[in-house]
Amino acid sequence: MTTGLKTPNNYYIELITKLPPRPITNESELIATQNRINSILDKGFLTKEDRDYLKVLGILVYEYEEKHELIPTIRVVQLLKALQRFSVE
Protein backbone atom coordinates (compact mmCIF):
# COMPACT_ATOMS: atom_id res chain seq x y z
CA MET A 1 0.00 0.00 0.00
CA THR A 2 1.35 3.40 -0.98
CA THR A 3 1.02 6.11 1.62
CA GLY A 4 1.75 9.81 1.51
CA LEU A 5 0.61 10.33 -2.07
CA LYS A 6 -2.53 12.39 -2.35
CA THR A 7 -4.59 13.35 -5.34
CA PRO A 8 -3.60 16.94 -6.17
CA ASN A 9 -6.28 19.55 -5.68
CA ASN A 10 -7.53 21.77 -8.50
CA TYR A 11 -5.22 24.65 -7.58
CA TYR A 12 -2.12 22.46 -7.79
CA ILE A 13 -3.31 21.10 -11.14
CA GLU A 14 -3.68 24.70 -12.31
CA LEU A 15 -0.10 25.48 -11.19
CA ILE A 16 1.44 22.56 -13.02
CA THR A 17 -0.69 23.16 -16.10
CA LYS A 18 0.62 26.72 -16.59
CA LEU A 19 4.23 25.54 -16.53
CA PRO A 20 4.60 21.76 -16.29
CA PRO A 21 7.70 20.86 -14.27
CA ARG A 22 10.19 19.36 -16.72
CA PRO A 23 13.99 19.34 -16.85
CA ILE A 24 15.32 22.70 -18.08
CA THR A 25 17.34 22.29 -21.26
CA ASN A 26 18.10 25.85 -22.41
CA GLU A 27 18.28 29.49 -21.37
CA SER A 28 14.76 30.38 -22.51
CA GLU A 29 13.28 27.57 -20.41
CA LEU A 30 15.35 28.77 -17.46
CA ILE A 31 14.03 32.30 -17.83
CA ALA A 32 10.44 31.06 -18.16
CA THR A 33 10.86 28.99 -15.01
CA GLN A 34 12.41 31.88 -13.09
CA ASN A 35 9.57 34.16 -14.22
CA ARG A 36 7.02 31.62 -13.03
CA ILE A 37 8.79 31.36 -9.67
CA ASN A 38 8.77 35.16 -9.32
CA SER A 39 5.09 35.44 -10.23
CA ILE A 40 4.17 32.98 -7.49
CA LEU A 41 6.44 34.65 -4.93
CA ASP A 42 4.96 38.06 -5.78
CA LYS A 43 1.58 36.86 -4.51
CA GLY A 44 2.81 37.23 -0.96
CA PHE A 45 0.87 34.55 0.88
CA LEU A 46 1.93 31.09 -0.29
CA THR A 47 -0.21 28.02 0.06
CA LYS A 48 1.20 24.55 0.66
CA GLU A 49 0.62 23.88 -3.03
CA ASP A 50 2.63 26.99 -3.95
CA ARG A 51 5.49 25.90 -1.70
CA ASP A 52 5.48 22.35 -3.07
CA TYR A 53 5.49 23.57 -6.66
CA LEU A 54 8.21 26.15 -5.95
CA LYS A 55 10.35 23.44 -4.41
CA VAL A 56 10.12 21.35 -7.58
CA LEU A 57 10.87 24.34 -9.81
CA GLY A 58 13.78 25.30 -7.56
CA ILE A 59 15.30 21.84 -7.91
CA LEU A 60 15.00 22.07 -11.70
CA VAL A 61 16.67 25.51 -11.76
CA TYR A 62 19.43 24.28 -9.44
CA GLU A 63 20.12 21.23 -11.62
CA TYR A 64 20.31 23.35 -14.77
CA GLU A 65 22.59 25.94 -13.17
CA GLU A 66 24.89 23.25 -11.77
CA LYS A 67 25.50 21.99 -15.31
CA HIS A 68 25.50 25.25 -17.26
CA GLU A 69 26.41 28.18 -15.02
CA LEU A 70 30.12 28.28 -14.33
CA ILE A 71 31.13 29.83 -11.04
CA PRO A 72 34.64 31.19 -11.28
CA THR A 73 37.21 30.02 -8.78
CA ILE A 74 38.43 32.98 -6.78
CA ARG A 75 41.08 33.05 -4.12
CA VAL A 76 40.43 34.71 -0.78
CA VAL A 77 42.91 37.51 -1.48
CA GLN A 78 41.22 38.28 -4.81
CA LEU A 79 37.82 38.32 -3.12
CA LEU A 80 38.97 40.69 -0.40
CA LYS A 81 40.50 43.06 -2.95
CA ALA A 82 37.30 43.03 -5.00
CA LEU A 83 35.17 43.69 -1.91
CA GLN A 84 37.49 46.45 -0.75
CA ARG A 85 36.72 48.43 -3.91
CA PHE A 86 33.06 48.52 -2.89
CA SER A 87 33.55 49.37 0.78
CA VAL A 88 32.14 52.61 2.11
CA GLU A 89 34.56 54.82 3.98
NORMOCOR-V647223 format. One record per helix or strand of 2 or more residues. SS is the DSSP state (H for helix, E for strand). FROM is the first residue (numbers start at 1). LEN is the number of residues. If there is no record, write none. Layout:
ss->(SS;SS)
from->(FROM;FROM)
len->(LEN;LEN)
//
This chain:
ss->(H;H;H;H)
from->(10;27;48;76)
len->(9;15;21;9)
//
